[in-house]
Amino acid sequence: MVKESEHEKIRELSLQLAIAKNRAETSEKQAATYKRQLHMIVGHIEEHNQSLSNKIQKVLNNVNELESKDGLRYSDNGCR
């Protein structure tokens, strides 16, 4: 009777170990998936930031160009 209960306990612990191992593997796979998704999102954010930076630079260049032309216009008329 003692041996049978020992075998039953071993089976129970083995099952618990297998379940725990399966959960750990599942968690690792989920973590890897989340990590890939996060890297993709960060990449998209970086691309968007670069695009915005380029647009802002174009606006600044246009403003500077307009100010320069405007300054020339006033100096030609003797207004400045």
C-alpha positions as CSV (number, residue, x, y, z in Angstrom):
1,M,0.0,0.0,0.0
2,V,2.8,2.4,0.8
3,K,4.5,1.8,-2.6
4,E,1.2,2.5,-4.4
5,S,0.8,5.8,-2.6
6,E,4.4,6.7,-3.4
7,H,3.8,5.9,-7.1
8,E,0.6,8.0,-7.0
9,K,2.5,10.9,-5.4
10,I,5.2,10.6,-8.1
11,R,2.6,10.6,-10.8
12,E,0.9,13.7,-9.3
13,L,4.1,15.6,-8.9
14,S,5.2,14.6,-12.4
15,L,1.9,15.9,-13.8
16,Q,2.3,19.2,-11.9
17,L,5.8,19.5,-13.2
18,A,4.7,19.0,-16.8
19,I,1.9,21.5,-16.3
20,A,4.3,24.1,-14.9
21,K,6.8,23.5,-17.7
22,N,4.1,23.9,-20.3
23,R,3.0,27.2,-18.7
24,A,6.6,28.4,-18.6
25,E,7.0,27.6,-22.3
26,T,3.8,29.4,-23.1
27,S,4.8,32.4,-21.1
28,E,8.2,32.5,-22.9
29,K,6.5,32.3,-26.3
30,Q,4.1,35.1,-25.3
31,A,7.0,37.2,-24.1
32,A,8.8,36.7,-27.4
33,T,5.7,37.7,-29.3
34,Y,5.2,40.8,-27.2
35,K,8.8,41.7,-27.7
36,R,8.6,41.4,-31.5
37,Q,5.4,43.5,-31.5
38,L,7.0,46.1,-29.2
39,H,10.0,46.4,-31.5
40,M,7.7,46.9,-34.5
41,I,5.8,49.6,-32.7
42,V,9.0,51.4,-31.7
43,G,10.2,51.2,-35.3
44,H,7.0,52.7,-36.5
45,I,7.3,55.5,-33.9
46,E,10.9,56.2,-34.9
47,E,9.8,56.4,-38.6
48,H,7.0,58.7,-37.7
49,N,9.3,60.9,-35.6
50,Q,11.7,61.1,-38.5
51,S,8.9,62.0,-40.9
52,L,7.7,64.8,-38.6
53,S,11.2,66.1,-38.1
54,N,11.6,66.3,-41.9
55,K,8.3,68.2,-42.3
56,I,9.2,70.6,-39.5
57,Q,12.6,71.2,-41.1
58,K,10.9,72.0,-44.4
59,V,8.5,74.4,-42.7
60,L,11.4,76.1,-40.9
61,N,13.3,76.4,-44.2
62,N,10.2,77.9,-45.9
63,V,9.7,80.4,-43.0
64,N,13.4,81.4,-43.2
65,E,13.1,81.8,-47.0
66,L,10.0,83.9,-46.7
67,E,11.6,86.1,-44.0
68,S,14.6,86.5,-46.2
69,K,12.5,87.5,-49.2
70,D,10.4,89.8,-47.0
71,G,13.5,91.4,-45.6
72,L,14.8,92.0,-49.1
73,R,11.5,93.5,-50.1
74,Y,11.6,96.0,-47.2
75,S,15.2,96.9,-47.8
76,D,14.5,97.5,-51.5
77,N,11.7,99.9,-50.6
78,G,13.8,101.6,-47.9
79,C,11.3,100.6,-45.2
80,R,13.6,98.8,-42.9
